[in-house]
């Protein structure tokens, strides 16, 4: 396997791990670990797709990463207010 394959494999594994842990009730969708696994995983999978020049997955994983980033920003705004 090439480095690109490893990057994509690890990224997809993180996304699937987040999903599996959520389904098994180990973490909720509101846990920072869920958001980070999705963000980092989608970012890695997107990067691998860019390196492979496979645009459908660049779009899919890019949007997945953006949505995960937005949820992480909302989490930060909710939990780390400087009042």
N, C-alpha and C positions, 0 to 999 in steps of 0.2 A: 504494500500500500504506500501511496505517496504522502507527502506532508499535507497536501490539500485534502486527501481522503481522511487523514487523521483529524484535521481541524473540523471538517464537516461531521465526522462520526462523533467526536466529543461534544460538539454543539447540539446535535440531534439527541444524543444520549441525555444531556442536561434537560432538554425540553421534555423528553419522555419521562425522565425521573421526576420532574416537577408534577407532571400529570399523574403519574402512578402514585406518588406520595399524597396528592390531593384526593384521588379516588379512594385510597385506602384510609383516609381520614387522619393521616399523620401530620399534614400541614393544610392550612386553609388558603384559599385564594387571596386572602388579605395578609398573609404572612410575608415578611420581607424576603425570606428564603425562597418562597415560590416566585416572587417577582424577579429576584436576582437570577435564579436558575433559568427562567424564561428569557430574561434580557441577555445574559451572557451566552446562553445556548443559541438563541436566535441570531445574535450578533456574529457568533462563530460560524454558524451555518450560512448566514448571508455572505460573510467574507469568503468562505469556501466556494460558494456559488458564483461570486464575482470572479474569483481566480479561475474557475472552470468556464466562465462566460456563459452561464446558464440563467438567462434572464427571468424565466418564470419563478424560479426559487429565490432569486435576488429580490423580486417583488414580494413574494410570500414571506420570506424570513425578515426582510427589511421592515415590512408593516408589522410583523409580529414583534420585532425589537422596538419599534416606535410605540406600539400600544403598551408593551411592558415598561418602557421608560416613562410613559405618561402615568401609569399606575404607580410606579416608584416615586415619581415627583409628588403625586397626590398623597401618597403614604407619608413622605417627608413633611409636606405642608401640614398634614393633620397631626403628626406625632412630634414634630420638632418646632413648634411655634415659639417664637421669641417675644412673648407678651410682656 
